[in-house]
């Protein structure tokens, strides 16, 4: 990697790994429950459920995502774990967020309830487990699973800035960069990948490129790509 590109990416990563840029962002919701956890007014499960559901809605304009996440947590009475375990879900064909319906939300809640009946935390689930056992999608070993890897970044990275860092048994060196069309375009422009497919192979390739820069924390590179998007 060209040294000037590397230096630019390092600068962007450290500049944009800052809560200032993520106040109107879906991560704000699990962060709020993490704050409540610190004062004994929420549980780890509250944070996990908030992270999973907020990540699932993370599609489209951030203002719309935040608006609809707010509606979702209002529906849950701002007690995600109690709502999930209570079993009485809003289940209708009306839209919650874009093409995501309340019926899809209810199905995710049912699967979460089943999982929490047998475990205290979701941390041990793999990305594929989240895809099939939480979000109810078909198994796809090639899928980039952007939302899942974003949620895992939120829950694992522990530098005390943007991300939450409550999953302490997961090594942040093993995280995979969340890949969507924008990240793919930015990474391609910077020479981090030449692959056209927006799949897990490409996500790993971009992550490996950032391991050259941030060997102990490759997903710090996600903020560098955010910086590229902001500056462009």
MIBA-7916 format. One line per 8 residues: for each residue x, z, y of N, C-alpha, C. Coordinates in pm, 1 decimal, always signed. Atoms other than C-alpha are relative to their C-alpha. Example, Ala and Ser with C-alpha at 12.3 -4.5 7.8 and 13.67 -1.06 7.14 Angstrom:
+89.0:+0.0:-119.0:+1230.0:+780.0:-450.0:+90.0:+0.0:+120.0; -82.0:-6.0:-119.0:+1367.0:+714.0:-106.0:-77.0:+73.0:+109.0
END
This chain:
+83.6:+0.0:-118.8:+0.0:+0.0:+0.0:+87.9:+0.0:+124.8; -74.2:+7.4:-124.8:+126.2:-90.0:+345.5:+3.1:+135.6:+69.7; -16.9:-132.7:-59.0:+263.3:+216.9:+524.0:-90.4:+20.3:+121.2; +85.2:-15.2:-118.9:+69.7:+148.6:+844.7:-146.1:+20.8:-39.3; +136.1:-20.8:+49.6:-256.4:+120.7:+648.7:-15.5:+142.3:-51.8; +3.2:-136.5:+53.5:-175.8:+445.5:+469.0:-10.2:+102.6:+113.2; +1.4:-94.2:-111.5:-106.4:+626.3:+796.5:-133.9:-1.2:+73.2; +131.1:+10.9:-64.2:-428.8:+495.0:+948.4:-106.7:+71.3:-82.4
+98.3:-63.9:+87.6:-630.8:+610.0:+646.8:+13.5:+152.2:+2.7; -21.5:-144.7:-9.0:-473.8:+956.2:+660.7:-59.2:+53.2:+130.3; +53.4:-42.5:-129.3:-562.3:+980.4:+1029.9:-151.1:+3.5:+1.4; +146.3:+3.2:+5.4:-921.8:+875.1:+974.3:-54.7:+111.1:-89.2; +49.2:-101.1:+93.6:-963.2:+1108.4:+675.9:-4.4:+137.3:+65.6; -5.7:-133.7:-60.5:-855.7:+1415.3:+870.2:-89.4:+10.4:+122.8; +87.4:-3.2:-117.1:-1047.9:+1318.2:+1183.7:-145.9:+14.4:-38.9; +143.3:+6.9:+31.3:-1380.1:+1249.8:+1013.2:-43.3:+99.4:-107.1
+36.7:-112.0:+88.3:-1366.6:+1533.5:+759.0:-32.3:+118.4:+90.4; +36.2:-92.6:-107.0:-1546.0:+1732.1:+1026.6:-152.0:+10.7:+3.9; +146.4:-15.8:+0.9:-1898.7:+1879.8:+1026.1:-70.3:-65.9:+117.3; +59.6:+63.0:-118.1:-1957.5:+1729.0:+1371.8:-66.7:-132.1:-34.2; +49.2:+133.0:+34.4:-2014.0:+1389.3:+1209.4:-109.1:+2.6:-106.9; +92.8:-8.4:+113.5:-2250.0:+1519.0:+938.5:-113.4:+99.3:+24.5; +111.9:-89.1:-31.3:-2507.0:+1727.7:+1122.0:-133.3:-65.6:-34.6; +119.2:+76.4:+38.2:-2771.4:+1455.9:+1076.0:+33.2:-80.0:-125.6
-43.9:+59.6:+126.1:-2687.1:+1385.7:+712.1:-66.2:+77.6:-113.2; +65.4:-73.4:+109.3:-2847.4:+1472.6:+376.4:+78.0:+120.5:-51.0; -75.3:-117.2:+44.7:-2562.1:+1714.4:+302.7:-41.9:+125.5:+75.2; +42.0:-116.1:-78.6:-2711.2:+1938.7:+570.5:-93.3:+91.9:-78.6; +98.2:-80.1:+73.3:-2979.0:+2054.6:+325.6:+65.4:+90.7:-105.0; -69.2:-93.9:+88.8:-2761.9:+2187.3:+40.0:+91.9:+95.3:+75.3; -84.0:-91.2:-78.6:-2530.6:+2330.6:+308.1:-82.6:+115.2:+55.5; +86.8:-107.3:-48.8:-2823.4:+2526.9:+450.2:-26.5:+101.9:-111.4
+22.4:-94.1:+110.4:-2895.7:+2674.3:+106.6:+129.5:+71.4:-38.5; -127.8:-67.9:+23.0:-2523.9:+2748.1:+62.0:+19.8:+111.3:+101.6; -7.4:-105.3:-102.7:-2538.3:+2940.6:+390.5:-89.7:+117.4:-39.5; +91.7:-105.8:+43.7:-2838.9:+3133.8:+259.0:+56.2:+75.1:-120.4; -62.7:-63.6:+115.8:-2651.8:+3200.0:-65.3:+99.9:+106.2:+44.0; -101.6:-94.7:-48.6:-2374.7:+3371.9:+132.3:-60.6:+130.2:+49.0; +64.8:-122.1:-50.5:-2625.0:+3620.1:+276.7:-105.1:+51.7:-97.2; +86.7:-51.8:+104.6:-2811.2:+3675.9:-50.0:-144.2:-46.0:+6.1
+137.1:+47.7:-13.7:-3119.0:+3470.1:+40.2:-25.5:-129.8:-75.0; +16.6:+118.5:+85.1:-3068.0:+3182.7:-204.9:+91.9:+16.9:-120.0; -81.1:-2.9:+121.4:-2915.4:+3118.3:-546.9:+82.4:-127.4:-10.3; -75.8:+121.9:+27.1:-2660.8:+2869.0:-674.9:-93.6:-111.5:-43.5; +95.3:+101.8:+45.1:-2950.2:+2688.9:-841.6:-74.0:-62.7:+117.4; +61.7:+56.3:-120.3:-3118.4:+2649.9:-500.8:+89.3:-107.2:+61.4; -94.8:+94.6:-58.5:-2805.3:+2478.0:-371.8:+9.4:-125.6:-86.3; -12.5:+114.2:+91.3:-2773.0:+2256.8:-680.9:-121.4:-91.4:+6.7
+122.2:+80.4:-4.7:-3135.7:+2144.4:-670.8:-8.7:-72.8:+133.9; +1.6:+62.8:-131.9:-3112.1:+2078.4:-297.3:+99.0:-115.9:+5.7; -100.4:+106.5:+0.6:-2796.7:+1873.5:-352.3:-47.7:-120.5:-81.2; +45.5:+109.1:+86.1:-2944.6:+1669.9:-637.8:-112.5:-79.9:+66.0; +114.0:+68.1:-58.9:-3268.9:+1592.2:-455.5:+37.1:-70.2:+130.4; -42.0:+63.0:-125.8:-3106.2:+1522.7:-117.6:+83.4:-124.5:-26.9; -80.0:+117.2:+36.3:-2854.8:+1289.1:-279.7:-89.0:-113.0:-51.0; +88.8:+102.8:+53.6:-3136.9:+1108.8:-459.1:-71.4:-76.3:+111.3
+66.0:+64.8:-113.0:-3301.6:+1035.0:-123.6:+98.8:-69.1:+94.8; -103.1:+52.9:-91.6:-2970.7:+924.4:+35.2:+12.1:-151.1:-12.4; +9.0:+145.8:+9.1:-3062.4:+561.3:+75.2:-69.6:-50.3:+125.9; +56.8:+51.3:-123.7:-3114.1:+384.9:+407.7:+58.3:+69.4:+121.9; -46.2:-60.9:-124.7:-3083.4:+510.2:+765.3:+2.2:+151.4:-11.5; -14.5:-144.8:+14.9:-2959.7:+865.9:+791.9:-114.8:+76.5:+65.8; +110.6:-70.0:-66.1:-3235.3:+963.3:+1036.9:-123.7:+4.6:-88.9; +115.5:+3.6:+90.2:-3501.5:+855.2:+786.4:+23.4:+88.2:-122.0
-31.8:-84.2:+115.0:-3322.8:+1027.4:+498.4:-21.9:+147.3:+35.8; +11.7:-139.5:-42.9:-3302.8:+1354.2:+692.4:-146.6:+37.2:+23.0; +143.7:-25.8:-21.5:-3668.1:+1327.7:+800.2:-72.3:+23.9:-132.0; +73.2:-9.3:+126.2:-3788.6:+1274.3:+443.9:+50.3:+113.7:-87.7; -48.7:-120.5:+68.0:-3561.5:+1542.0:+298.1:-70.0:+123.1:+57.1; +70.6:-111.8:-61.6:-3718.5:+1780.5:+547.9:-142.0:+12.4:-52.3; +135.5:-0.4:+56.2:-4066.1:+1680.2:+426.8:+1.2:+53.0:-142.7; -9.6:-42.3:+139.4:-3955.5:+1735.3:+68.3:+18.6:+151.1:-10.0
-23.6:-144.8:+8.7:-3823.4:+2085.9:+130.8:-114.9:+80.3:+60.1; +122.9:-64.3:-46.9:-4132.9:+2173.6:+333.6:-98.6:+10.8:-115.8; +89.7:-1.0:+115.9:-4333.0:+2079.3:+23.4:+40.4:+109.5:-99.4; -51.0:-100.2:+94.5:-4111.1:+2313.9:-179.8:+0.8:+140.0:+59.4; -1.8:-131.1:-64.2:-4154.8:+2598.4:+67.0:+140.0:+52.9:+24.9; -141.5:-34.7:-19.3:-3776.4:+2594.9:+113.6:+49.7:+99.9:-104.9; -44.8:-79.5:+114.8:-3741.1:+2764.5:-225.0:+9.7:-93.1:-121.2; -6.6:+105.4:+102.5:-3620.4:+2482.2:-452.7:-9.0:+51.6:-143.3
-1.0:-48.8:+138.6:-3553.1:+2687.4:-765.7:-137.3:+54.3:-38.4; +132.4:-54.6:+30.5:-3883.8:+2877.1:-748.0:-101.5:-112.6:-16.6; +93.0:+112.5:+7.9:-4068.9:+2551.2:-688.5:+16.9:-74.1:-131.7; -26.8:+72.8:+123.7:-3900.3:+2374.4:-981.0:-48.3:+78.8:-120.7; +36.5:-79.8:+116.8:-3955.9:+2661.7:-1220.6:-149.1:+32.8:-2.3; +143.0:-28.9:-5.7:-4314.9:+2712.1:-1102.6:-85.6:-104.7:-69.0; +66.7:+104.9:+76.5:-4419.7:+2378.0:-1249.7:-118.5:-67.4:+67.4; +114.5:+59.5:-69.6:-4684.2:+2287.6:-988.8:+52.2:-94.4:+107.3
-69.4:+94.7:-86.6:-4544.9:+1970.6:-831.0:-96.3:-97.8:+66.2; +73.7:+110.3:-62.1:-4676.9:+1719.2:-583.0:+30.0:-126.3:-80.6; -17.6:+110.0:+96.1:-4732.0:+1423.7:-815.5:-103.2:-107.5:+30.8; +92.0:+106.5:-38.6:-4889.1:+1113.9:-661.2:+79.6:-125.3:+33.0; -65.3:+128.9:-22.9:-4814.0:+750.5:-589.0:+40.4:-22.1:+145.4; -38.7:+13.7:-140.2:-4767.2:+807.7:-215.9:+151.9:+6.1:+12.9; -144.8:+6.6:-21.3:-4418.6:+740.0:-78.4:+54.8:+131.2:+54.0; -78.1:-110.7:-55.8:-4178.6:+1028.4:-28.7:+107.9:-56.0:+91.5
-106.2:+63.3:-78.8:-3889.9:+810.7:+91.0:+17.7:-143.2:-48.5; -9.8:+140.7:+33.7:-3893.8:+431.6:+96.1:-76.2:-27.7:-129.9; +72.8:+29.2:+124.3:-3976.4:+324.7:-262.5:-6.1:+119.9:-94.7; +4.1:-121.0:+83.3:-3926.9:+677.9:-400.5:-133.1:+71.3:+24.4; +133.1:-60.0:-11.3:-4271.1:+824.8:-469.5:+4.1:+148.9:-37.0; +9.5:-140.8:+36.5:-4380.7:+1184.2:-502.2:-7.1:+17.7:-151.9; +6.1:-8.5:+146.3:-4447.4:+1110.5:-870.1:+140.6:+0.1:-60.1; -139.0:+0.0:+46.2:-4075.2:+1035.7:-916.3:+65.1:+134.9:+28.4
-46.5:-134.4:-35.1:-3991.4:+1360.1:-736.5:-49.8:+102.3:-102.8; +56.4:-93.7:+97.2:-4225.2:+1547.3:-973.0:+67.9:-12.7:-135.6; -66.6:+20.8:+129.2:-4061.9:+1391.1:-1278.8:+140.3:+60.0:+0.2; -133.2:-60.5:-10.6:-3717.1:+1498.6:-1156.0:-12.4:+151.3:-7.4; +20.2:-145.1:+4.8:-3848.7:+1851.2:-1100.4:-26.6:+47.7:-143.2; +27.6:-38.5:+139.4:-3980.9:+1861.3:-1459.0:+128.3:+0.8:-83.0; -125.0:+5.5:+75.9:-3645.3:+1755.2:-1597.0:+94.3:+112.8:+42.6; -82.7:-111.8:-47.4:-3465.9:+2011.8:-1378.8:-48.4:+132.1:-60.7
+54.3:-121.8:+59.6:-3698.9:+2283.6:-1505.4:+45.1:+14.8:-144.4; -41.7:-2.5:+140.6:-3620.0:+2191.1:-1863.6:+148.5:+35.1:-12.0; -143.6:-29.9:+3.4:-3246.0:+2201.9:-1790.2:+26.4:+146.1:+32.3; -25.0:-139.3:-40.3:-3259.3:+2538.8:-1615.0:-57.0:+101.4:-98.5; +48.4:-91.0:+104.6:-3454.2:+2689.0:-1903.4:+108.8:+28.7:-103.0; -106.2:-18.8:+98.1:-3135.1:+2648.9:-2107.1:+137.3:+24.8:+59.2; -130.6:-18.5:-62.7:-2858.1:+2698.2:-1850.7:-19.1:+58.1:+139.1; +7.4:-60.7:-132.9:-2778.7:+2877.7:-1525.1:+46.2:-95.0:+109.2
-57.4:+90.7:-99.6:-2595.3:+2591.4:-1352.6:+3.2:-141.3:-56.3; -10.6:+141.0:+38.5:-2584.1:+2212.0:-1356.1:+144.4:-48.4:-3.5; -137.9:+45.4:-17.3:-2207.7:+2205.6:-1311.7:+55.5:-72.4:-122.0; -58.8:+59.6:+120.4:-2128.6:+2117.3:-1671.5:-51.8:-137.6:-35.5; +55.1:+131.9:+31.4:-2335.7:+1798.7:-1666.5:+94.4:-109.8:+47.6; -78.9:+115.8:-40.2:-2147.3:+1469.6:-1659.2:-82.8:-88.4:+93.3; +72.8:+94.7:-84.0:-2238.1:+1188.3:-1421.7:-107.5:-72.3:-80.6; +98.3:+67.5:+84.9:-2411.5:+1013.6:-1711.3:-115.4:+93.7:-34.0
+106.6:-97.8:+22.9:-2604.0:+1333.9:-1787.9:-95.1:+5.4:+119.6; +84.2:-2.3:-119.5:-2726.3:+1345.1:-1429.4:-87.1:-124.6:+6.0; +74.5:+126.9:-6.5:-2828.6:+981.2:-1447.2:-121.4:+3.3:-93.1; +106.2:+7.7:+100.0:-3036.4:+1020.7:-1763.7:-86.0:+126.5:-5.8; +72.3:-124.8:+25.0:-3131.6:+1390.1:-1787.4:-60.2:+60.9:+126.3; +58.4:-48.2:-125.5:-3199.3:+1462.1:-1418.3:-84.3:-109.0:+65.3; +68.7:+104.4:-75.4:-3293.4:+1131.2:-1258.3:-81.1:-95.0:-87.4; +86.6:+75.4:+89.9:-3449.7:+975.7:-1568.1:+27.1:-149.0:-3.7
-36.1:+141.4:+2.8:-3264.3:+646.1:-1545.0:+58.6:-36.2:-136.3; -57.1:+46.6:+126.2:-3151.0:+434.8:-1837.3:+151.9:+16.6:+1.9; -145.5:-9.4:+11.4:-2798.4:+486.2:-1963.5:+64.0:-131.9:+41.3; -70.9:+119.7:-45.0:-2557.7:+243.2:-1796.6:+144.9:+38.5:+25.4; -140.4:-40.1:-9.0:-2187.0:+290.2:-1857.7:+75.7:-73.6:+110.4; -67.0:+75.3:-106.0:-2102.7:+33.7:-1587.3:-44.3:+41.7:+139.9; +56.2:-34.4:-130.6:-2309.6:+187.0:-1307.4:+97.2:+84.3:+82.2; -87.4:-77.3:-89.4:-2121.5:+322.2:-1006.0:-55.1:+140.5:+24.4
+63.4:-130.7:-19.0:-2372.3:+612.2:-976.6:+41.5:+64.9:+131.9; -45.7:-44.3:-132.2:-2299.3:+644.7:-604.5:-58.1:+135.9:+39.3; +64.2:-123.7:-44.5:-2553.8:+919.6:-534.7:+50.6:+120.7:-79.5; -46.1:-110.4:+85.1:-2434.2:+1129.2:-827.7:+141.2:+40.8:+37.2; -137.5:-33.2:-35.6:-2068.4:+1105.5:-733.6:+9.5:+57.1:+140.8; +6.1:-62.7:-132.1:-2156.1:+1186.6:-372.9:-40.4:+146.5:-12.3; +43.1:-137.7:+21.4:-2341.7:+1497.5:-487.8:+112.0:+83.7:-60.8; -110.8:-73.1:+62.6:-2046.4:+1596.3:-705.7:+110.2:+28.1:+102.9
-97.0:-24.9:-107.7:-1814.9:+1554.2:-405.2:-44.8:+117.8:+84.9; +53.6:-110.6:-79.3:-2041.6:+1783.0:-204.3:+25.8:+134.4:-68.3; -0.4:-127.9:+71.6:-2044.9:+2050.4:-473.6:+139.2:+46.4:-40.6; -133.4:-34.8:+53.1:-1674.8:+2040.4:-573.3:+104.8:+16.9:+109.7; -106.3:-8.0:-101.8:-1456.9:+1973.4:-267.6:-14.6:+130.2:+78.6; +4.5:-139.8:-43.5:-1362.5:+2310.5:-126.5:+90.9:+30.7:+119.0; -87.2:-28.1:-114.4:-1169.2:+2273.7:+199.0:-72.9:+71.5:+113.3; +73.4:-79.4:-97.9:-1446.6:+2454.3:+389.9:-42.4:-75.2:+123.9
+38.4:+78.9:-117.5:-1525.1:+2168.1:+625.8:-137.3:-62.0:-22.4; +128.4:+67.4:+21.1:-1795.5:+1918.0:+531.0:-62.6:+40.5:-133.0; +54.1:-21.8:+134.5:-1834.1:+1977.8:+157.7:-15.8:+148.5:-31.9; +49.2:-135.0:+26.3:-1971.3:+2288.4:-10.0:+93.1:+81.1:-90.1; -101.7:-63.4:+82.4:-1720.9:+2369.7:-287.1:-44.8:+116.7:-85.5; +48.6:-110.5:+82.8:-1936.0:+2591.8:-510.9:+24.6:-21.0:-149.0; -30.9:+25.6:+141.3:-1851.8:+2421.5:-841.1:+150.2:+15.7:-19.3; -142.0:-32.9:+2.7:-1518.9:+2588.8:-901.4:+65.6:-25.1:-135.7
-56.9:+32.2:+130.9:-1475.3:+2488.6:-1265.7:+20.9:-150.1:-18.3; -21.0:+145.1:+2.3:-1451.3:+2117.6:-1179.6:+118.2:-33.6:+88.6; -121.8:+35.6:-72.3:-1117.7:+1970.8:-1070.6:-29.3:-112.9:+98.3; +29.3:+104.9:-98.8:-1152.2:+1775.2:-744.9:+89.9:-121.8:-17.1; -84.5:+115.5:+27.8:-869.1:+1551.9:-863.7:-67.9:-97.1:-94.8; +71.7:+84.2:+95.4:-1113.6:+1415.1:-1123.1:-127.2:-61.5:+58.5; +117.3:+59.1:-64.0:-1387.2:+1323.4:-874.8:+18.2:-151.0:+17.5; -0.6:+144.6:-22.8:-1479.0:+956.8:-827.3:-67.3:-27.7:+133.7
+53.6:+32.7:-131.8:-1539.1:+808.4:-484.6:-140.3:-60.1:-12.1; +133.5:+59.1:+2.4:-1908.5:+735.2:-419.1:+2.5:-142.5:+54.7; -11.9:+140.9:-35.4:-1936.1:+356.6:-410.2:-137.0:-62.1:+26.0; +116.1:+82.8:-30.2:-2208.1:+161.6:-231.0:+48.2:-128.0:+65.6; -38.4:+130.3:-53.7:-2213.9:-178.6:-62.9:+89.0:+14.1:+123.3; -79.8:-18.9:-120.9:-2070.0:-43.2:+264.4:+141.5:+45.6:-34.6; -131.5:-49.0:+42.5:-1787.2:+147.9:+98.6:+78.7:-112.6:-66.3; -66.5:+111.9:+66.7:-1710.4:-156.4:-115.7:+56.7:-97.5:+103.3
-45.9:+92.1:-103.2:-1687.7:-377.5:+192.2:+119.2:+54.3:+77.5; -110.0:-62.9:-73.3:-1462.5:-133.2:+374.2:+126.8:+4.7:-85.3; -115.5:-8.5:+89.4:-1235.8:-82.0:+72.8:+61.4:-137.5:-23.9; -50.0:+136.7:+17.7:-1209.5:-458.3:+22.3:+77.9:-44.3:+123.0; -66.2:+39.0:-124.6:-1119.3:-514.4:+387.8:+136.3:+67.1:+15.5; -124.9:-75.2:-10.1:-844.8:-251.9:+359.7:+96.7:-29.8:-114.4; -86.9:+36.6:+111.0:-703.6:-403.0:+40.4:+7.6:+102.5:-111.0; -0.1:-104.1:+103.2:-796.3:-108.4:-180.9:-55.1:-51.7:-132.7
+50.1:+64.5:+121.5:-974.0:-336.0:-429.7:-21.5:-148.1:+29.5; +33.4:+141.9:-13.3:-1018.0:-705.9:-491.4:-116.9:-36.1:-91.8; +110.9:+25.0:+92.5:-1299.6:-666.3:-744.7:-130.3:-19.4:+77.5; +127.2:+26.5:-65.7:-1637.3:-806.8:-644.6:-112.5:+86.6:-54.5; +106.2:-79.6:+61.3:-1840.7:-597.6:-886.5:-3.2:+139.3:+62.7; +16.8:-134.7:-56.9:-1980.9:-277.8:-735.9:-35.9:+95.1:-114.8; +25.4:-77.8:+120.4:-1946.0:-87.0:-1062.5:+97.6:+116.7:-9.5; -82.4:-119.0:+15.7:-1771.8:+221.3:-1197.2:+148.2:-35.3:-8.9
-140.3:+42.7:+7.4:-1451.1:+24.2:-1264.3:+56.8:-14.0:+141.6; -42.7:+15.1:-139.1:-1429.9:-65.1:-895.4:+9.0:+135.7:+68.3; -2.5:-134.2:-58.9:-1515.4:+291.5:-793.5:+126.9:+73.8:-42.4; -122.3:-65.1:+47.8:-1228.7:+417.7:-1010.9:+124.6:-63.5:+62.3; -115.4:+68.0:-58.9:-992.5:+155.1:-870.5:+23.0:+47.1:+143.6; -11.4:-48.0:-137.5:-1064.8:+262.3:-512.7:+45.5:+146.1:+0.7; -42.2:-140.4:+11.2:-1032.5:+628.3:-614.2:+148.3:+8.2:-32.8; -141.9:-0.4:+37.3:-696.1:+553.4:-776.0:+88.3:-39.6:+118.2
-76.3:+37.0:-119.2:-580.7:+386.0:-453.8:+17.1:+121.0:+91.1; -9.5:-120.1:-84.2:-659.4:+706.3:-266.9:+82.1:+110.1:-65.9; -86.8:-98.0:+66.0:-475.4:+909.9:-530.9:+145.4:-17.9:+42.9; -134.9:+21.4:-52.3:-159.4:+749.4:-393.5:+20.5:+72.0:+132.6; -7.6:-62.7:-131.9:-240.1:+902.7:-54.6:-31.7:+148.3:-7.6; +46.3:-138.7:+13.2:-422.6:+1223.2:-150.0:-4.2:+36.9:-148.3; -2.2:-18.9:+145.7:-309.5:+1299.3:-507.9:-80.1:+121.7:-47.9; +72.5:-119.8:+41.0:-473.5:+1642.7:-514.2:-145.9:-1.3:+42.3
+135.0:+1.4:-55.3:-794.0:+1536.9:-341.3:-39.6:-143.2:+37.1; +22.2:+141.9:-32.3:-866.5:+1162.1:-371.2:-127.9:-27.6:+76.8; +124.7:+26.5:-69.8:-1223.5:+1189.9:-242.5:+5.2:+35.8:+148.4; -22.8:-9.1:-143.7:-1084.3:+1291.9:+94.3:+0.0:-140.2:+59.7; +2.3:+138.5:-43.7:-1052.1:+914.2:+115.9:-137.9:-49.1:+39.2; +134.6:+38.0:-39.2:-1430.4:+892.6:+146.4:-17.2:+11.4:+151.6; +8.4:-19.4:-144.8:-1393.5:+1023.9:+501.8:+82.9:-105.8:+74.0; -78.6:+108.2:-60.0:-1125.2:+762.8:+573.0:-83.6:-127.3:+8.2
+86.0:+118.6:-2.2:-1369.6:+487.3:+478.9:-115.5:+18.2:+98.1; +99.5:-30.2:-103.2:-1635.6:+656.9:+692.6:+59.0:-29.7:+137.0; -67.4:+25.4:-126.2:-1382.6:+641.9:+975.2:+16.0:-148.1:+27.8; -10.4:+145.4:-15.6:-1326.8:+272.1:+914.3:-132.9:-56.5:+48.8; +130.5:+48.2:-41.2:-1699.8:+214.2:+943.4:-33.0:+37.2:+143.6; +26.9:-44.9:-136.5:-1726.2:+418.9:+1263.5:+80.1:-80.7:+101.3; -87.4:+70.0:-96.2:-1430.9:+246.4:+1431.0:-28.4:-148.5:+5.4; +34.8:+140.7:-1.6:-1566.2:-96.8:+1338.9:-141.5:-23.3:+52.5
END
